[in-house]
Amino acid sequence: MTRALVAIRGVTQRFGPDGAAVTALESIDLEIPDGQFVAVVGPSGCGKSTLLSLVAGLRMPSSGAVLCDGEPMTAPMPRKVGMIFQEANLLPWLSAVDNVAFPLKLRRVAKAERLAAAARMLQLTGLAGFEDRLPHQLSGGMKQRVAIARGLVQNPAVLLMDEPFASLDEQTRMVLGDELLRIWSETRKTVLFVTHSLNEAVYLADRVVVLSARPGRVVDDVAVDLPRPRSFAMTGSERFGLLKDRIWQHIKSAERR
Amino acid sequence: MSEGRGLVGWPARHVRLCQALLYAAILTGWEILPRTGLVPRLFVPPLSEALGALFTDRREYLGSLPTTFFEILASYAIVCGGGILLGQLVGSSARARRILLPVLRSAYAVPLVVLYPVMMVWFGLGSPSKIAFASIYAFIPTMLTAVAGVAALSPALAETARAFGATRAQQIVYIALPASLPSMVAALRLGGALVIVGVIVAQMLGAAEGLGFLITRHRTLLNSPGVYAGIVLVLLITGLHEILLRRLERRVAAYREGA
């Protein structure tokens, strides 16, 4: 087995004035090997997104540590970790290509270089020809493609995705899911993908981590042994159903409590 | 995006036609009602008489404009420069908002016209007292508009920029400033309109020159066409300001959030 690229060690996150009011995550331990596609699911409010923001370095855990490539994440490290949010969060006054180039602009990469890199990423995400469109001239799915291109533009080893398709319609989600798998197979990133869709989790991931209701703990860690490349037909297979059912049992009991 | 059609599916040109008719009706009423005697001529002289007075005394009216414009532009610079800058600063800090907003709102409730005699004592009869009054009069509402605009910015874009490694300064330059541009133009629009009111009112209350001074002088002489000639000029100034600011608003529309 390859080495752990992302290591989450004994992470606990508490919120509140004295840090004791609400425990969002408790004693999370996860090792994610290089190149693995991991989905994180759990009942609503279980701290899935909090976990992602810890790995992104957007906040520090109350205790424990997150290591990326052996280095503790104490601040955002955009060259190692690319982030994609639920909403595309594009800057409305910048064209698609400028939005994708924005992380490079923050690092003062020369203009020609960053625009070339951004154009390549738009090509990769299937948006060649839309470089000069402003966000409001793009559909929801296209905006999220721009956001994915922006997450990839610094060639980070890790891609964090926080329910990236949650605000899209069913068809667009399915198309973008397949697109994501294509991009992943071409770039071989390590992906941490938070979702509330069990279908999406099993269909996309190598491994599904199931969190319990608050405080979030890892209650199951399911290896998805479906062959790749995945196809839509697999979603009707018995194996797919069994995996989904196993995860659903955890969520159902957690939501009932 | 849906400007081409109105709410009920009416073509935009029908809406514009109705608006043009409305303006025409107001102007026609202004001309005809005083002539029929329904409105006493001393209160409202016919439009043509006001325009006639404006033409006859054009030297005097045009001569009042340089002073008036100077006072408006000077106050404009103070209000929009200072008010928007302070609004940005206060708006971007939750603590500053909590401390200052209640104070500013109660200050806003004070009828500041009562301060004008004080301004006259401090700054005399000339332009400085007009500029001081108009600036104070317009400052707080302009600043409050700017504060509200900055405070309403969603934190999502700043958070995104932070995830991509933006420093605090980069978050301000690349996110906060451009994202708040539309509300800054809104503050400019309000501030400018109030500055014009402030200068004209100050000139009416006590001055030796300027458009407001002319209006007051004609009023004391019971020369209604002269008063309305001045009012027509004031309307032209505010109308011009409105047109310019609307253009500016359209230009910064792309900076609006939610795209």
Interface residues (C-beta under 8 A of the other chain):
Chain A: A56 L58 P76 M77 P78 R79 M83 F85 E87 N89 L90 L91 P92 W93 F102 P103 K105 L106 R107 L134 P135 H136 R150
Chain B: M1 A156 L157 E159 T160 A161 R162 A163 F164 G165 A166 T167 Q170 Y174 I175 P178 A179 A254 Y255 R256 E257 G258 A259
